[in-house]
Structure formats: structure tokens, C-alpha cells
């Protein structure tokens, strides 16, 4: 969340800045695919995160926000840090100075766009419009596919895991075991969530919902599919479906013991029904 702080601590060195900004999108050994300067920026980003996340002041601030914002207390602290940095006249004397600095960051990223991970390239415009991504990570849970799925995903900078058991339910369960976030969002590979999914899910969590899903919308003019999509607005068993995507807090997912791993189809229906019973 605190991109301003990471950019500021890059000391106006372009490759350091690029590495500092893309670090969360670079997984494992893929960091060695970048020039040494960018590798230093990636390492700097992680050192900054390690220092701030373990600092007593950060823990105290997170504890202050936790009663009201629960899982998002850490994100609120990040935003607060950037907020006070933006208002610090010792660093940015005027609003114009802050704007010039921000414009310079975007200009550098755009100049180096060929070096950016694919996902970061796609999200750059979104960052400029909405103030930053809410994604912590993307995990592709494979089960021994024989095409180029894993390589394409790895090249895009996402985390790729190979589930020991085939089937969507088992693969999503396995992906959840390696996820580091407090909120899980399950998306089938052929499904696109709306651009506002991050803020939508954030609001739902803050409003007290442990899980939820979208209505379905098909990229088709067929009347039967439009009719199907219409009925997904109703909370009825026959209106559920995996293509609606599904978010769930990690705590609630664990409480439900995840997806029923032996189910070959309709695992989403089963989890949603059990979730509904749990919340009453």
C-alpha cells in the first residue's frame, strides 16, 4: 500500500525505484532475470518491509486500528505512513512538489515498462487511476498440466504451485495453503472479475461479511446465458456457480475446512451452502 514511501526511499535512482515498485510482483528466482540495479531495488523493498513490519511503532499503530478494521489494520498503517509523508513539508514543501515527484515516478516506470512484470504492466494504469493495487499475490494452482500454463504464469511473475491432487476443489485448497493473505479470492482461469473487485471485497469485509460472490455476466449475446446471469442475483442454490468467483476470509475458510477435496464438480456450491449454514 505504501508506494509513496518506497518510491521516496529509492533516492531518485531509476533502477532502484523500478525494483522497489515491482518487488511484490517478483517471485522466487525470477528476480535474477533483472539487471543488478533493479535487483538492488527489489532487495531494498523487502528490507524496508521487514524493518517497518517488525518495528514496535508499526505494531502499536496496527493494534490501534485492529478493533475497527480487523484484517486491514496493517494496510491502514501503510496508508497512514504515506499520508504523513505526503503532508511532511520537510520533504515536499508544496502540493506541487508532491505532484512533480509522483509524476516523475510514473514517468520512470513508463520508460522502463519493457522490464516490468506483465501483471505490473497491466496494473500500472489502474494504479494511476485508483491509487494502488489491493492484491497481495496471485497464485496459480496447477495439477500437472502438459501445456505452457505454468511457464506463462511464472513468466508473468505470479506464484505457481503444483497440487498433489487433481481437481478444482483440491487445487484451490492447495493454493490456499500457500497463500499469505488474510482474505482468499478464488477465480477460475477463464473468469474475469470486475475492475472494482479489490474495493468491493474490502468494503464487504469491513461491513462484516466473511464470504461472498458476484453475479454472473457472460461475454455473449445468447438469451439463454443472459437469463442464466439474471437469476444469479438471487440467493438460491440453483443460482450459484464457480464463475461468480468467491472471496472468503482465511479464518472462515479454515473453519469450514475448505472445499470438499473429493468433489469433481459443484465444489463452489457446496462451500457456499456450508458457509450459509455457518453464519445462519
N, C-alpha and C positions, 0 to 999 in steps of 0.2 A: 504493500500500500504506500509506503513512504518513498516514492520515487524521487521527490524533490531532494530529500536528504542524500540519497545515493548519488544523484547527479551532482550535487554540491560538493560531496566528498571525493569526486573524481578529479578535482584540482585542474579543470579545464584541459585535461589530456584526452584527446579524442578516442583513442583505442581503449583507454581505461574506462571512459564513460560508456562506450558501447558494451564492454564486458560487464560493467556494473549494472547496466539496464537489462541485459538479457540473461543474467545468471540463473534466474528461476526457471528459464526455459531450456537450459542446457543440462542434460542428464549424463551422469557417468563419464565414460571416456570420450564422449563427443566433444568435451572442452578442448581436447588436444587437436581438434580439427581447425582451431582458430589460431591466428597469429599470436606471438608471445605477449604483445601488449594487451590484447583482448583477454587472454588467459589471466593476466595480472588483474584485470578489471573484474573478472568472474571471481577470482580468489578474494579480492578486496570486498566485494559484495557479501560474500559468505562470512568474512571476518567481521564486517560491520554487524551483520545479523547476529552472529554468535555473541559479540560484545554487548549489543543492546538487549537481546533476548534474555541474557543471564544477569543483567545489571539490576541491582536492588531497586533502583528508581523505576525501572520498567515494570518489575514485578509488583511494586506498590501501586503504580498507576493502573495496571491491569486489574488489580484487586478492587480498586475504586470503581471501575466501570462494570465489573463482572455481575453485581446484583441486578443491574438494569439491562445489560446487553449480553450476558452469558457468553456464548461461544465467540462472540465478536468483540470481546473486551480487548484482545490483542490488536485487532485491526483498528479499533478506536484509538489505541495508544499510538499506533503508527500515524494515523491521521492527525492526531494532536501534535506529534513531533513536527510533522510537515507544516501544520498550521502556524506554530510558533516560529519556525524557521522562516516561513514566508512573511511574517509580521516583524521579524527582527531587523530593525533599521541599521544595525551594525553590519549586517550582511547585504541587505537590499534597502537602500536609502528611500526609494520611492517605489510605487506600484509599477512604474515604467521600467525600473531596473529589474524587477522580478519578471516582468513580461519579456524583456530582452533576453534574460538568462534562459527562460523556458523556451523561447523561440530558437535560441542557439542550440539547446539540447535536441529539439526536434529536427533542426537542420542537419546536425551531425548524424543523427540516426538515419535520416533520409539519404544522406550522402553515402552511408555505409550499408544501405539496405540489402545489397547482394550478400553481405556477410551475416545478416540476421537470420535466426531460425525461422522456418516457414511460418510457424504459428505466431511468432512475434511480428513478422511482416504483416500478416493479416490483421493482427490486433492493434497495430500502430495507429491506424486511422481511428479506430474505436477509442483508443486511449486519448487522442486529441479531442474527441467529441465528448467523451463521458468521464474523463478524469482518471482512468486506470482500470485494469482488469481485476476481477474478483476471483479469478481462478488461481488455485494454488498449484494444481498439477493436472495433467491428463494421463490416464493410464489405459493402455490398450491391452486387454486380456485375451491372448491368443490360446489356441489349443492344438498347435502343430499344423497350422495351415501350410500348404505347399506352394502358395503364390508369393508375391513380394510384399504382403501385408506388413510383416514385422520390420522389414528393411525400410519401407516407406515411412512407417511410424517412427522408427528410430532416427531416420534422417531428418524428420520434422522436429526432433528434439523432445518427443514425449517418452514417457516410461513404458517399456514393453515388458510384459511378463507372460510366461507360458504356463497355463493351468495344467496340472497333472490329470485333470478330468475334463472331458469334452462336454459341451452343452452350455447354453447361455447361463443357466442358473449357477452351475458350478464355476464357470469362468468369471461371472460377476462377483460371486463370493470370494474367489481367489484374488481378484483385483482389489476388493475391499480390504483384504488382509494386509496389503502392502501400501494402501493409501495412508497419507499422513494427515489429512484434513479431518475436521470435526463434522463436516457435512459431506455426504456422499451423493453424487448425482449420476444416475445410471442412464446411459444413452446408447441405443442400438447404433451400429455403424452406419446405417442408411438413413438416419434421422437427424434433422437439423433443428435445434432449439431456437426460439425467437431471440433476437439480439439482446433483449432485456432480461434474459434468464438469470443473470447474476443478481441484479437488483430485485427481481421478482422473488427469488428464493430467499434472499436476505430479508426482505420485508415479511415473508411468510414465517420465517424462523423467529424474527423479532415479535411477530404477532402471536407466537405461541404454538405454531404448528410443527409437529415432529416429522411430518412427511406430506407429500403432495405430488400432483402431476398436472400436466397441461391437457387442454382439449386437443384433439387430433385435427390436423389440417393436411389434406393431401395435395400434392402438386399435380392435380388432374382436374379436368372438367367433367368427368363422368358423374352422372347424377347419383348412382349408387354409392360412390365414395363420398360425395357431398352429404348424402343422407346419413351415412355412417358417421361422418365427422360431426354432424349436427347433434346426434344423440350422445356424444361423449361429454356434453355439458351436464349430463345427469349422473348422479352418483348411484348407478345401478351396475350390478355385476356384468351384465351383457355389454355395458358401455366401456369397460376397462380395456386396456391394451398396452403392450410394451412400447409401442411407438409414441405414446403420450410422454415418454420419459418419466423418471421418478426420482425425486430427491428425498433424502431421509437423513436425520441426524445419526451420527455413528452410534451414539448411546442407544437410540431406539432400534437401530438395525441389529445391534448385538443382543438387545433384549428379546427381539423376535427370532434370534438365531439365523438371521439372514434368509436368503432364498432357500427353498427346498431343493437341495442339490441334485436329487434324483429325478426331478421333473424335466421332461424334454420340451414341453410346451406349456404355456399359460402360467409360467412361474411368477410373472408380474401380477396376475390376477390373485394368485394365492397369497402373495406377500401383502398386497393392498387389503385383502379381506382380513387377514390376521392383524394388520395394523389397525383397521377399523374396529375390530373386536377389542383390541387392547385399550384404545382410547375411549371406547364406549360410545 
